[in-house]
Amino acid sequence: MLQVAFIREQKDAVIAGLSKRNLDAKAMVEEVLRLDEERRSIQSSLDNTLAESNKLSKEIGMLFKSGKAAEANELKEKTANLKETSKELTDKLNEAADKLTELLYQIPNVPHESVKAGKSEEDNEEIFKHGEIPQLGEEALPHWELAKKYDIIDFELGAKITGAGFPVYKGKGARLQRALISYFLDKNTAAGYKEYQVPHMVNEASGYGTGQLPDKEGQMYHVTADDLYMIPTAEVPVTNFFRDEMIAESDFPICCTAYTPCFRREAGSYGAHVRGLNRLHQFDKVEIVRVEHPERSYEALEGMVAHIKGILEELKLPYRILRLCGGDTGFTSALTYDFEVFSTAQDRWLEISSVSNFETFQANRLKLRYKDKEGKSKLAHTLNGSSLALPRVLAGILENYQTAEGIQIPEALVPYTGFDMID
């Protein structure tokens, strides 16, 4: 979340920045400042009351030692009143602080200066495109038809045992999934990311730490009996490694990668555009997460973009990169690049990765700090990206690599699959 000091010092810039998200934040910003002033005023009164109480307590002790019990008891009545006042002030302070925090949780991150205003994905900027789109014949099939033809993904069986959006991978389809996971992890670890295996459920504090909670869209699966949440991405448990941590400046950069299944309710997702692997409730993804020095986080972001470009070019998939406009940028992100692979059979672009810099937004929630060279405590920057999300990568491979004889396997994956053709 945004820091109150930042909002106070950069009030007009915050309001202007949030307007890129089509959000009129003036009333919220002014309420934040009002609540903060109220909190500070109550804190000052409480501090004065406690100081007076402590002063009187010392005087009472001295009076008792001097044999002036009557005067001491008189002062004890005053301290009793001060204690009652301090309790009332503490309750008011907690109430004001809670209101302030609740409001701050509702305010999204301020977009980076390079982010343009816009209402939806239609306003995103294409900044890079690579690869030739294959010319397929008229008999080319979308991936859900190919999955059925070659018996590698069973959507109906998944719907039978769980529901729509929970496919079952079979035979070479399952092996290709496993190959992609291993390939992505190997590429990430070779680039300096440390691999982790993490829990697939997190507690409420972790959800708040990375900004998935409060869950306004109802996208997280909630295990109510234990008050745990199924993770929507490995970003959540991995980034929460560093919740309430003070790290050394020499530790930067901290680079992590993890494979997990991901769970998203995707409420309200219906229609032809979400057929097959296009949108699922459970899917596999390999994530990269970085904790960076604020002065180097945007350089790190560009490095993450270059890393993912290298993977897609090795897979020889046509792709493009979009810089998201304010209206399409996620709640916690300051700047996001989306990677999209071209689905030749569907004749459309499919998002396969988002790479984001959250600046201090998550770190402020997480209380993730470092000591600078002068010994001052400062918030770190956090970043994350998909490297990569499997469903649409798999869809792109199935559709773009289909031939009359079967589906070719990208050369880079053959050592992982053990076969070069699905037929």
Buried (B, 14 or more C-beta within 10 A) or exposed (E): BBBBEBBBEBBEEBBEBBBBBEBEBBEBBEEBBEBBEBBEEBBEBBEEBBEBBEEBBEBBEEBBEEEBEEBBEEBBEBBEEBEEBBEBBBEBBEEBBEBBBEBBBEBBBBBBEEBBBBEEEEBBBEEEEEBEEBEBEEEBBBBBBBBBEBEBBBBEEBBEEEEBBBBBBBEBBEBBBBBBBBBBBBBBEEBEBEEBEBBBBBBEEBBBBBBBBEBEEEBBBBEEEEEBBBBBBBBBBBBBBBBEBEBEEEEBBBBBBBBBEBBBBBEEBEEEEBBBBBBBBBBBBBBBBBBBBBEBBBEBBEBBBEBBBEBBEBBBBBBBBBBBBBBBBBBBBBBBBBBBBBBBBBEEBBBBBBBBBBBBBBBBBBEBBBBEEEEEEBBBBBBBBBBBBBBBBBBBBBBBBBEEEBBBBBEBBBEBBEEEBBE
